[in-house]
Amino acid sequence: MMEFRPFKPENINLIGEVKVPGTYNLTALSTVINALYSAGGPTQNGSFRNIEVYRNNSQDFCVIYCLHTLCLL
């Protein structure tokens, strides 16, 4: 017998040049694009070229995304 459980939501903090910075409750399947959409997207000074993702408030682990070319499609 298989049991399906929904993914546990995670609290994500979005700071910097987004229109509505704050804490958002997103599922484990959410992407960087989902998080940016939740925050209203980048401000006029923001960019899709240098998005930094830190895990567990640690400066030790960082992934940098560039979504600029994706937005041109």
Secondary structure, DSSP 8 states (H G I E B T S, - for coil): ---------EEEEE-SSBSS-EEEEE-TT--HHHHHHHTTSB-TT--SS-EEEESTT-SS-EEEE--HHHHT-
